[in-house]
Amino acid sequence: RMKERKKPGLHGARRGTQFSKR
């Protein structure tokens, strides 16, 4: 959730980082 402004659901989910929760 650190880079929420960088579309965490799109980029994060792909890399499987902490954003994967969203």
C-alpha positions in Angstrom: 0.0 0.0 0.0 3.0 2.3 -0.2 2.5 3.3 -3.9 -1.3 3.4 -3.9 -1.1 6.3 -6.3 0.6 4.0 -8.8 -2.4 1.7 -9.3 -1.5 -1.0 -6.7 -4.3 -3.3 -7.9 -2.8 -3.3 -11.4 1.0 -3.3 -11.1 1.2 -4.7 -7.6 -1.1 -7.7 -8.3 1.2 -8.6 -11.2 4.4 -8.5 -9.2 2.8 -10.2 -6.3 4.1 -7.6 -3.8 2.4 -6.1 -0.8 -0.2 -4.7 -3.2 -1.4 -8.2 -3.9 -3.7 -7.8 -0.9 -5.7 -5.2 -2.8 
